[in-house]
Amino acid sequence: MFGYTEAEIAGFGLTFGVGAFMLYMLFIIGQLAWESKAGKFGTFVLFLGLAFGMVGFAAKFVIQWLLEK
C-alpha cells in the first residue's frame, strides 16, 4: 500500500503506534494518581506497578539496537 511493504507498515505501527499508546498510558496513570491523591509514595507505586511492563518493551528496542550495532 502506497509503496510500503506489510513488514514496514507493521514495524512503523509497532514502534510509533505502541510508543504513543505507552505515553498515553503514562498520562492515565498520572491522572489516576492525581485524582486519588496518592501522595509521592503512592504515585511511585502506581507508576512502578502499572508501567513496569513498558520497561521490557523499551528494553527490547535497546537490546536490538545494541545487537545490530
N, CA, C and O atoms as a Maestro MAE file, in Angstrom:
{
 s_m_m2io_version
 :::
 2.0.0
}

f_m_ct {
 s_m_title
 :::
 protein
 m_atom[276] {
  # First column is atom index #
  i_m_mmod_type
  r_m_x_coord
  r_m_y_coord
  r_m_z_coord
  i_m_residue_number
  s_m_chain_name
  s_m_pdb_residue_name
  s_m_pdb_atom_name
  i_m_atomic_number
  :::
  1 25 0.855 -1.175 0.000 1 A "MET " " N  " 7
  2 3 0.000 0.000 0.000 1 A "MET " " CA " 6
  3 2 0.896 1.231 0.000 1 A "MET " " C  " 6
  4 15 1.755 1.366 0.872 1 A "MET " " O  " 8
  5 25 0.715 2.119 -0.950 2 A "PHE " " N  " 7
  6 3 1.473 3.364 -1.093 2 A "PHE " " CA " 6
  7 2 2.974 3.116 -1.203 2 A "PHE " " C  " 6
  8 15 3.764 3.977 -0.816 2 A "PHE " " O  " 8
  9 25 3.379 1.973 -1.717 3 A "GLY " " N  " 7
  10 3 4.782 1.684 -1.909 3 A "GLY " " CA " 6
  11 2 5.490 1.103 -0.696 3 A "GLY " " C  " 6
  12 15 6.712 0.960 -0.718 3 A "GLY " " O  " 8
  13 25 4.766 0.765 0.354 4 A "TYR " " N  " 7
  14 3 5.362 0.177 1.548 4 A "TYR " " CA " 6
  15 2 4.971 -1.291 1.643 4 A "TYR " " C  " 6
  16 15 3.878 -1.688 1.239 4 A "TYR " " O  " 8
  17 25 5.879 -2.081 2.179 5 A "THR " " N  " 7
  18 3 5.562 -3.490 2.387 5 A "THR " " CA " 6
  19 2 4.786 -3.653 3.687 5 A "THR " " C  " 6
  20 15 4.716 -2.743 4.513 5 A "THR " " O  " 8
  21 25 4.215 -4.820 3.841 6 A "GLU " " N  " 7
  22 3 3.460 -5.097 5.068 6 A "GLU " " CA " 6
  23 2 4.370 -5.059 6.292 6 A "GLU " " C  " 6
  24 15 3.951 -4.621 7.364 6 A "GLU " " O  " 8
  25 25 5.610 -5.514 6.137 7 A "ALA " " N  " 7
  26 3 6.561 -5.518 7.254 7 A "ALA " " CA " 6
  27 2 6.930 -4.089 7.666 7 A "ALA " " C  " 6
  28 15 7.091 -3.805 8.852 7 A "ALA " " O  " 8
  29 25 7.062 -3.198 6.687 8 A "GLU " " N  " 7
  30 3 7.384 -1.810 7.014 8 A "GLU " " CA " 6
  31 2 6.240 -1.121 7.752 8 A "GLU " " C  " 6
  32 15 6.475 -0.362 8.692 8 A "GLU " " O  " 8
  33 25 5.020 -1.380 7.335 9 A "ILE " " N  " 7
  34 3 3.849 -0.797 8.000 9 A "ILE " " CA " 6
  35 2 3.718 -1.352 9.415 9 A "ILE " " C  " 6
  36 15 3.432 -0.608 10.353 9 A "ILE " " O  " 8
  37 25 3.927 -2.652 9.567 10 A "ALA " " N  " 7
  38 3 3.852 -3.267 10.897 10 A "ALA " " CA " 6
  39 2 4.952 -2.735 11.804 10 A "ALA " " C  " 6
  40 15 4.707 -2.489 12.985 10 A "ALA " " O  " 8
  41 25 6.154 -2.554 11.277 11 A "GLY " " N  " 7
  42 3 7.254 -2.004 12.063 11 A "GLY " " CA " 6
  43 2 6.974 -0.581 12.512 11 A "GLY " " C  " 6
  44 15 7.275 -0.213 13.647 11 A "GLY " " O  " 8
  45 25 6.398 0.219 11.623 12 A "PHE " " N  " 7
  46 3 6.039 1.593 11.975 12 A "PHE " " CA " 6
  47 2 4.978 1.605 13.069 12 A "PHE " " C  " 6
  48 15 5.091 2.350 14.043 12 A "PHE " " O  " 8
  49 25 3.953 0.783 12.907 13 A "GLY " " N  " 7
  50 3 2.900 0.722 13.923 13 A "GLY " " CA " 6
  51 2 3.418 0.227 15.256 13 A "GLY " " C  " 6
  52 15 2.982 0.694 16.308 13 A "GLY " " O  " 8
  53 25 4.342 -0.714 15.220 14 A "LEU " " N  " 7
  54 3 4.878 -1.263 16.459 14 A "LEU " " CA " 6
  55 2 5.728 -0.232 17.196 14 A "LEU " " C  " 6
  56 15 5.651 -0.130 18.420 14 A "LEU " " O  " 8
  57 25 6.530 0.527 16.470 15 A "THR " " N  " 7
  58 3 7.400 1.490 17.145 15 A "THR " " CA " 6
  59 2 6.649 2.756 17.536 15 A "THR " " C  " 6
  60 15 6.627 3.121 18.712 15 A "THR " " O  " 8
  61 25 6.043 3.420 16.583 16 A "PHE " " N  " 7
  62 3 5.421 4.712 16.875 16 A "PHE " " CA " 6
  63 2 4.020 4.568 17.461 16 A "PHE " " C  " 6
  64 15 3.657 5.312 18.372 16 A "PHE " " O  " 8
  65 25 3.237 3.632 16.958 17 A "GLY " " N  " 7
  66 3 1.878 3.454 17.464 17 A "GLY " " CA " 6
  67 2 1.857 2.982 18.906 17 A "GLY " " C  " 6
  68 15 1.154 3.551 19.741 17 A "GLY " " O  " 8
  69 25 2.616 1.957 19.194 18 A "VAL " " N  " 7
  70 3 2.662 1.443 20.569 18 A "VAL " " CA " 6
  71 2 3.380 2.430 21.474 18 A "VAL " " C  " 6
  72 15 3.021 2.570 22.643 18 A "VAL " " O  " 8
  73 25 4.391 3.119 20.950 19 A "GLY " " N  " 7
  74 3 5.069 4.149 21.744 19 A "GLY " " CA " 6
  75 2 4.131 5.273 22.142 19 A "GLY " " C  " 6
  76 15 4.158 5.729 23.285 19 A "GLY " " O  " 8
  77 25 3.298 5.724 21.208 20 A "ALA " " N  " 7
  78 3 2.315 6.766 21.521 20 A "ALA " " CA " 6
  79 2 1.291 6.250 22.529 20 A "ALA " " C  " 6
  80 15 0.878 6.985 23.425 20 A "ALA " " O  " 8
  81 25 0.888 5.015 22.389 21 A "PHE " " N  " 7
  82 3 -0.056 4.421 23.340 21 A "PHE " " CA " 6
  83 2 0.559 4.322 24.731 21 A "PHE " " C  " 6
  84 15 -0.134 4.511 25.730 21 A "PHE " " O  " 8
  85 25 1.859 4.027 24.802 22 A "MET " " N  " 7
  86 3 2.536 3.955 26.098 22 A "MET " " CA " 6
  87 2 2.586 5.334 26.764 22 A "MET " " C  " 6
  88 15 2.391 5.442 27.975 22 A "MET " " O  " 8
  89 25 2.844 6.374 25.994 23 A "LEU " " N  " 7
  90 3 2.827 7.724 26.558 23 A "LEU " " CA " 6
  91 2 1.436 8.081 27.067 23 A "LEU " " C  " 6
  92 15 1.301 8.705 28.119 23 A "LEU " " O  " 8
  93 25 0.420 7.695 26.339 24 A "TYR " " N  " 7
  94 3 -0.952 7.940 26.787 24 A "TYR " " CA " 6
  95 2 -1.248 7.172 28.074 24 A "TYR " " C  " 6
  96 15 -1.928 7.687 28.961 24 A "TYR " " O  " 8
  97 25 -0.745 5.954 28.177 25 A "MET " " N  " 7
  98 3 -0.939 5.171 29.399 25 A "MET " " CA " 6
  99 2 -0.242 5.834 30.586 25 A "MET " " C  " 6
  100 15 -0.767 5.804 31.699 25 A "MET " " O  " 8
  101 25 0.939 6.437 30.368 26 A "LEU " " N  " 7
  102 3 1.607 7.159 31.447 26 A "LEU " " CA " 6
  103 2 0.774 8.349 31.897 26 A "LEU " " C  " 6
  104 15 0.698 8.639 33.091 26 A "LEU " " O  " 8
  105 25 0.152 9.038 30.952 27 A "PHE " " N  " 7
  106 3 -0.749 10.134 31.297 27 A "PHE " " CA " 6
  107 2 -1.920 9.634 32.140 27 A "PHE " " C  " 6
  108 15 -2.301 10.277 33.118 27 A "PHE " " O  " 8
  109 25 -2.486 8.499 31.769 28 A "ILE " " N  " 7
  110 3 -3.617 7.939 32.516 28 A "ILE " " CA " 6
  111 2 -3.185 7.562 33.929 28 A "ILE " " C  " 6
  112 15 -3.924 7.814 34.881 28 A "ILE " " O  " 8
  113 25 -2.010 6.968 34.087 29 A "ILE " " N  " 7
  114 3 -1.514 6.600 35.421 29 A "ILE " " CA " 6
  115 2 -1.301 7.849 36.266 29 A "ILE " " C  " 6
  116 15 -1.659 7.865 37.444 29 A "ILE " " O  " 8
  117 25 -0.723 8.895 35.680 30 A "GLY " " N  " 7
  118 3 -0.533 10.153 36.400 30 A "GLY " " CA " 6
  119 2 -1.851 10.780 36.803 30 A "GLY " " C  " 6
  120 15 -1.981 11.292 37.915 30 A "GLY " " O  " 8
  121 25 -2.830 10.746 35.914 31 A "GLN " " N  " 7
  122 3 -4.156 11.284 36.234 31 A "GLN " " CA " 6
  123 2 -4.808 10.475 37.347 31 A "GLN " " C  " 6
  124 15 -5.461 11.043 38.222 31 A "GLN " " O  " 8
  125 25 -4.643 9.175 37.325 32 A "LEU " " N  " 7
  126 3 -5.180 8.311 38.376 32 A "LEU " " CA " 6
  127 2 -4.547 8.637 39.722 32 A "LEU " " C  " 6
  128 15 -5.239 8.692 40.739 32 A "LEU " " O  " 8
  129 25 -3.237 8.854 39.733 33 A "ALA " " N  " 7
  130 3 -2.547 9.207 40.972 33 A "ALA " " CA " 6
  131 2 -3.003 10.575 41.473 33 A "ALA " " C  " 6
  132 15 -3.159 10.777 42.677 33 A "ALA " " O  " 8
  133 25 -3.216 11.508 40.556 34 A "TRP " " N  " 7
  134 3 -3.636 12.859 40.945 34 A "TRP " " CA " 6
  135 2 -5.038 12.850 41.541 34 A "TRP " " C  " 6
  136 15 -5.282 13.459 42.583 34 A "TRP " " O  " 8
  137 25 -5.960 12.153 40.873 35 A "GLU " " N  " 7
  138 3 -7.348 12.140 41.333 35 A "GLU " " CA " 6
  139 2 -7.522 11.375 42.639 35 A "GLU " " C  " 6
  140 15 -8.418 11.694 43.420 35 A "GLU " " O  " 8
  141 25 -6.690 10.381 42.890 36 A "SER " " N  " 7
  142 3 -6.819 9.607 44.117 36 A "SER " " CA " 6
  143 2 -6.011 10.204 45.259 36 A "SER " " C  " 6
  144 15 -6.036 9.690 46.377 36 A "SER " " O  " 8
  145 25 -5.279 11.312 44.975 37 A "LYS " " N  " 7
  146 3 -4.437 11.968 45.984 37 A "LYS " " CA " 6
  147 2 -3.500 10.947 46.622 37 A "LYS " " C  " 6
  148 15 -3.448 10.808 47.844 37 A "LYS " " O  " 8
  149 25 -2.772 10.246 45.784 38 A "ALA " " N  " 7
  150 3 -1.955 9.122 46.222 38 A "ALA " " CA " 6
  151 2 -0.710 9.550 46.995 38 A "ALA " " C  " 6
  152 15 -0.156 8.738 47.736 38 A "ALA " " O  " 8
  153 25 -0.262 10.759 46.855 39 A "GLY " " N  " 7
  154 3 0.971 11.179 47.503 39 A "GLY " " CA " 6
  155 2 2.180 10.719 46.707 39 A "GLY " " C  " 6
  156 15 2.047 10.090 45.658 39 A "GLY " " O  " 8
  157 25 3.355 11.040 47.217 40 A "LYS " " N  " 7
  158 3 4.580 10.707 46.476 40 A "LYS " " CA " 6
  159 2 4.822 9.202 46.420 40 A "LYS " " C  " 6
  160 15 5.112 8.654 45.356 40 A "LYS " " O  " 8
  161 25 4.704 8.542 47.554 41 A "PHE " " N  " 7
  162 3 4.961 7.102 47.567 41 A "PHE " " CA " 6
  163 2 3.884 6.343 46.796 41 A "PHE " " C  " 6
  164 15 4.194 5.400 46.068 41 A "PHE " " O  " 8
  165 25 2.636 6.742 46.948 42 A "GLY " " N  " 7
  166 3 1.554 6.087 46.220 42 A "GLY " " CA " 6
  167 2 1.689 6.264 44.721 42 A "GLY " " C  " 6
  168 15 1.426 5.339 43.952 42 A "GLY " " O  " 8
  169 25 2.102 7.457 44.306 43 A "THR " " N  " 7
  170 3 2.331 7.703 42.886 43 A "THR " " CA " 6
  171 2 3.472 6.840 42.376 43 A "THR " " C  " 6
  172 15 3.399 6.290 41.277 43 A "THR " " O  " 8
  173 25 4.528 6.721 43.173 44 A "PHE " " N  " 7
  174 3 5.653 5.860 42.801 44 A "PHE " " CA " 6
  175 2 5.199 4.415 42.638 44 A "PHE " " C  " 6
  176 15 5.579 3.747 41.677 44 A "PHE " " O  " 8
  177 25 4.402 3.939 43.559 45 A "VAL " " N  " 7
  178 3 3.916 2.553 43.497 45 A "VAL " " CA " 6
  179 2 3.017 2.354 42.276 45 A "VAL " " C  " 6
  180 15 3.100 1.324 41.607 45 A "VAL " " O  " 8
  181 25 2.163 3.329 41.982 46 A "LEU " " N  " 7
  182 3 1.310 3.225 40.800 46 A "LEU " " CA " 6
  183 2 2.148 3.143 39.528 46 A "LEU " " C  " 6
  184 15 1.917 2.284 38.678 46 A "LEU " " O  " 8
  185 25 3.116 4.036 39.405 47 A "PHE " " N  " 7
  186 3 3.949 4.006 38.206 47 A "PHE " " CA " 6
  187 2 4.792 2.736 38.160 47 A "PHE " " C  " 6
  188 15 4.990 2.173 37.084 47 A "PHE " " O  " 8
  189 25 5.287 2.279 39.292 48 A "LEU " " N  " 7
  190 3 6.092 1.058 39.315 48 A "LEU " " CA " 6
  191 2 5.256 -0.146 38.902 48 A "LEU " " C  " 6
  192 15 5.681 -0.944 38.066 48 A "LEU " " O  " 8
  193 25 4.094 -0.276 39.473 49 A "GLY " " N  " 7
  194 3 3.264 -1.448 39.194 49 A "GLY " " CA " 6
  195 2 2.618 -1.431 37.831 49 A "GLY " " C  " 6
  196 15 2.587 -2.453 37.145 49 A "GLY " " O  " 8
  197 25 2.100 -0.277 37.426 50 A "LEU " " N  " 7
  198 3 1.338 -0.230 36.181 50 A "LEU " " CA " 6
  199 2 2.208 0.008 34.958 50 A "LEU " " C  " 6
  200 15 1.818 -0.357 33.849 50 A "LEU " " O  " 8
  201 25 3.373 0.609 35.134 51 A "ALA " " N  " 7
  202 3 4.215 0.925 33.986 51 A "ALA " " CA " 6
  203 2 5.420 -0.001 33.868 51 A "ALA " " C  " 6
  204 15 6.276 0.214 33.010 51 A "ALA " " O  " 8
  205 25 5.502 -1.017 34.706 52 A "PHE " " N  " 7
  206 3 6.676 -1.894 34.683 52 A "PHE " " CA " 6
  207 2 6.781 -2.675 33.385 52 A "PHE " " C  " 6
  208 15 7.889 -2.942 32.921 52 A "PHE " " O  " 8
  209 25 5.667 -3.045 32.795 53 A "GLY " " N  " 7
  210 3 5.690 -3.774 31.536 53 A "GLY " " CA " 6
  211 2 6.256 -2.957 30.389 53 A "GLY " " C  " 6
  212 15 6.792 -3.512 29.430 53 A "GLY " " O  " 8
  213 25 6.139 -1.652 30.487 54 A "MET " " N  " 7
  214 3 6.676 -0.784 29.446 54 A "MET " " CA " 6
  215 2 8.201 -0.813 29.426 54 A "MET " " C  " 6
  216 15 8.811 -0.589 28.380 54 A "MET " " O  " 8
  217 25 8.811 -1.085 30.557 55 A "VAL " " N  " 7
  218 3 10.269 -1.143 30.628 55 A "VAL " " CA " 6
  219 2 10.785 -2.278 29.742 55 A "VAL " " C  " 6
  220 15 11.770 -2.106 29.024 55 A "VAL " " O  " 8
  221 25 10.137 -3.413 29.787 56 A "GLY " " N  " 7
  222 3 10.537 -4.541 28.953 56 A "GLY " " CA " 6
  223 2 10.376 -4.243 27.480 56 A "GLY " " C  " 6
  224 15 11.212 -4.643 26.670 56 A "GLY " " O  " 8
  225 25 9.312 -3.546 27.123 57 A "PHE " " N  " 7
  226 3 9.090 -3.194 25.725 57 A "PHE " " CA " 6
  227 2 10.183 -2.239 25.242 57 A "PHE " " C  " 6
  228 15 10.707 -2.401 24.139 57 A "PHE " " O  " 8
  229 25 10.527 -1.249 26.063 58 A "ALA " " N  " 7
  230 3 11.580 -0.300 25.694 58 A "ALA " " CA " 6
  231 2 12.945 -0.992 25.673 58 A "ALA " " C  " 6
  232 15 13.779 -0.697 24.816 58 A "ALA " " O  " 8
  233 25 13.171 -1.910 26.615 59 A "ALA " " N  " 7
  234 3 14.453 -2.619 26.668 59 A "ALA " " CA " 6
  235 2 14.656 -3.474 25.422 59 A "ALA " " C  " 6
  236 15 15.786 -3.656 24.969 59 A "ALA " " O  " 8
  237 25 13.579 -3.991 24.873 60 A "LYS " " N  " 7
  238 3 13.666 -4.801 23.651 60 A "LYS " " CA " 6
  239 2 14.280 -3.988 22.514 60 A "LYS " " C  " 6
  240 15 15.123 -4.496 21.775 60 A "LYS " " O  " 8
  241 25 13.871 -2.753 22.373 61 A "PHE " " N  " 7
  242 3 14.422 -1.913 21.303 61 A "PHE " " CA " 6
  243 2 15.876 -1.550 21.574 61 A "PHE " " C  " 6
  244 15 16.677 -1.475 20.643 61 A "PHE " " O  " 8
  245 25 16.223 -1.326 22.825 62 A "VAL " " N  " 7
  246 3 17.614 -1.007 23.168 62 A "VAL " " CA " 6
  247 2 18.511 -2.213 22.889 62 A "VAL " " C  " 6
  248 15 19.603 -2.065 22.341 62 A "VAL " " O  " 8
  249 25 18.052 -3.401 23.265 63 A "ILE " " N  " 7
  250 3 18.839 -4.610 23.039 63 A "ILE " " CA " 6
  251 2 18.991 -4.871 21.547 63 A "ILE " " C  " 6
  252 15 20.073 -5.242 21.094 63 A "ILE " " O  " 8
  253 25 17.915 -4.682 20.774 64 A "GLN " " N  " 7
  254 3 18.019 -4.862 19.327 64 A "GLN " " CA " 6
  255 2 19.001 -3.875 18.734 64 A "GLN " " C  " 6
  256 15 19.790 -4.241 17.863 64 A "GLN " " O  " 8
  257 25 18.973 -2.643 19.181 65 A "TRP " " N  " 7
  258 3 19.875 -1.616 18.673 65 A "TRP " " CA " 6
  259 2 21.324 -1.971 19.000 65 A "TRP " " C  " 6
  260 15 22.211 -1.794 18.165 65 A "TRP " " O  " 8
  261 25 21.567 -2.474 20.220 66 A "LEU " " N  " 7
  262 3 22.933 -2.847 20.605 66 A "LEU " " CA " 6
  263 2 23.433 -4.048 19.810 66 A "LEU " " C  " 6
  264 15 24.605 -4.099 19.437 66 A "LEU " " O  " 8
  265 25 22.557 -5.013 19.547 67 A "LEU " " N  " 7
  266 3 22.969 -6.194 18.788 67 A "LEU " " CA " 6
  267 2 23.220 -5.877 17.311 67 A "LEU " " C  " 6
  268 15 24.074 -6.503 16.683 67 A "LEU " " O  " 8
  269 25 22.493 -4.924 16.760 68 A "GLU " " N  " 7
  270 3 22.665 -4.564 15.358 68 A "GLU " " CA " 6
  271 2 23.855 -3.644 15.146 68 A "GLU " " C  " 6
  272 15 24.341 -3.509 14.024 68 A "GLU " " O  " 8
  273 25 24.319 -3.024 16.190 69 A "LYS " " N  " 7
  274 3 25.405 -2.053 16.094 69 A "LYS " " CA " 6
  275 2 26.737 -2.664 15.917 69 A "LYS " " C  " 6
  276 15 27.737 -1.952 15.823 69 A "LYS " " O  " 8
  :::
 }
 m_bond[275] {
  # First column is bond index #
  i_m_from
  i_m_to
  i_m_order
  :::
  1 1 2 1
  2 2 3 1
  3 3 4 2
  4 3 5 1
  5 5 6 1
  6 6 7 1
  7 7 8 2
  8 7 9 1
  9 9 10 1
  10 10 11 1
  11 11 12 2
  12 11 13 1
  13 13 14 1
  14 14 15 1
  15 15 16 2
  16 15 17 1
  17 17 18 1
  18 18 19 1
  19 19 20 2
  20 19 21 1
  21 21 22 1
  22 22 23 1
  23 23 24 2
  24 23 25 1
  25 25 26 1
  26 26 27 1
  27 27 28 2
  28 27 29 1
  29 29 30 1
  30 30 31 1
  31 31 32 2
  32 31 33 1
  33 33 34 1
  34 34 35 1
  35 35 36 2
  36 35 37 1
  37 37 38 1
  38 38 39 1
  39 39 40 2
  40 39 41 1
  41 41 42 1
  42 42 43 1
  43 43 44 2
  44 43 45 1
  45 45 46 1
  46 46 47 1
  47 47 48 2
  48 47 49 1
  49 49 50 1
  50 50 51 1
  51 51 52 2
  52 51 53 1
  53 53 54 1
  54 54 55 1
  55 55 56 2
  56 55 57 1
  57 57 58 1
  58 58 59 1
  59 59 60 2
  60 59 61 1
  61 61 62 1
  62 62 63 1
  63 63 64 2
  64 63 65 1
  65 65 66 1
  66 66 67 1
  67 67 68 2
  68 67 69 1
  69 69 70 1
  70 70 71 1
  71 71 72 2
  72 71 73 1
  73 73 74 1
  74 74 75 1
  75 75 76 2
  76 75 77 1
  77 77 78 1
  78 78 79 1
  79 79 80 2
  80 79 81 1
  81 81 82 1
  82 82 83 1
  83 83 84 2
  84 83 85 1
  85 85 86 1
  86 86 87 1
  87 87 88 2
  88 87 89 1
  89 89 90 1
  90 90 91 1
  91 91 92 2
  92 91 93 1
  93 93 94 1
  94 94 95 1
  95 95 96 2
  96 95 97 1
  97 97 98 1
  98 98 99 1
  99 99 100 2
  100 99 101 1
  101 101 102 1
  102 102 103 1
  103 103 104 2
  104 103 105 1
  105 105 106 1
  106 106 107 1
  107 107 108 2
  108 107 109 1
  109 109 110 1
  110 110 111 1
  111 111 112 2
  112 111 113 1
  113 113 114 1
  114 114 115 1
  115 115 116 2
  116 115 117 1
  117 117 118 1
  118 118 119 1
  119 119 120 2
  120 119 121 1
  121 121 122 1
  122 122 123 1
  123 123 124 2
  124 123 125 1
  125 125 126 1
  126 126 127 1
  127 127 128 2
  128 127 129 1
  129 129 130 1
  130 130 131 1
  131 131 132 2
  132 131 133 1
  133 133 134 1
  134 134 135 1
  135 135 136 2
  136 135 137 1
  137 137 138 1
  138 138 139 1
  139 139 140 2
  140 139 141 1
  141 141 142 1
  142 142 143 1
  143 143 144 2
  144 143 145 1
  145 145 146 1
  146 146 147 1
  147 147 148 2
  148 147 149 1
  149 149 150 1
  150 150 151 1
  151 151 152 2
  152 151 153 1
  153 153 154 1
  154 154 155 1
  155 155 156 2
  156 155 157 1
  157 157 158 1
  158 158 159 1
  159 159 160 2
  160 159 161 1
  161 161 162 1
  162 162 163 1
  163 163 164 2
  164 163 165 1
  165 165 166 1
  166 166 167 1
  167 167 168 2
  168 167 169 1
  169 169 170 1
  170 170 171 1
  171 171 172 2
  172 171 173 1
  173 173 174 1
  174 174 175 1
  175 175 176 2
  176 175 177 1
  177 177 178 1
  178 178 179 1
  179 179 180 2
  180 179 181 1
  181 181 182 1
  182 182 183 1
  183 183 184 2
  184 183 185 1
  185 185 186 1
  186 186 187 1
  187 187 188 2
  188 187 189 1
  189 189 190 1
  190 190 191 1
  191 191 192 2
  192 191 193 1
  193 193 194 1
  194 194 195 1
  195 195 196 2
  196 195 197 1
  197 197 198 1
  198 198 199 1
  199 199 200 2
  200 199 201 1
  201 201 202 1
  202 202 203 1
  203 203 204 2
  204 203 205 1
  205 205 206 1
  206 206 207 1
  207 207 208 2
  208 207 209 1
  209 209 210 1
  210 210 211 1
  211 211 212 2
  212 211 213 1
  213 213 214 1
  214 214 215 1
  215 215 216 2
  216 215 217 1
  217 217 218 1
  218 218 219 1
  219 219 220 2
  220 219 221 1
  221 221 222 1
  222 222 223 1
  223 223 224 2
  224 223 225 1
  225 225 226 1
  226 226 227 1
  227 227 228 2
  228 227 229 1
  229 229 230 1
  230 230 231 1
  231 231 232 2
  232 231 233 1
  233 233 234 1
  234 234 235 1
  235 235 236 2
  236 235 237 1
  237 237 238 1
  238 238 239 1
  239 239 240 2
  240 239 241 1
  241 241 242 1
  242 242 243 1
  243 243 244 2
  244 243 245 1
  245 245 246 1
  246 246 247 1
  247 247 248 2
  248 247 249 1
  249 249 250 1
  250 250 251 1
  251 251 252 2
  252 251 253 1
  253 253 254 1
  254 254 255 1
  255 255 256 2
  256 255 257 1
  257 257 258 1
  258 258 259 1
  259 259 260 2
  260 259 261 1
  261 261 262 1
  262 262 263 1
  263 263 264 2
  264 263 265 1
  265 265 266 1
  266 266 267 1
  267 267 268 2
  268 267 269 1
  269 269 270 1
  270 270 271 1
  271 271 272 2
  272 271 273 1
  273 273 274 1
  274 274 275 1
  275 275 276 2
  :::
 }
}
